[in-house]
Amino acid sequence: MADGSFGEALLTDLREFLDSSPDCFLVSDYHSHQYLYVNDTTCNMTGYSREELLEMEASKLTLQRRE
């Protein structure tokens, strides 16, 4: 494999796995609390689009507060 292609393939496989999961997966930045990734189940369960979720802070959906 060429440099980087293994890592790219791994990320693609991981994204496909998470998107097909019946569980919600959300990844947020530790400092900004901005969502970096949300899966399809999260969108379906919250009623927000992926774009809407990626623009909001984690505190909008959780009881987590910024300190």
Buried (B, 14 or more C-beta within 10 A) or exposed (E): EEEEEEEEEEEEEEEEEBBEEEEBBBEBEEEEBEBEBBBBBBBEEBEBEBEBBEEBBBEBBEEEEEE
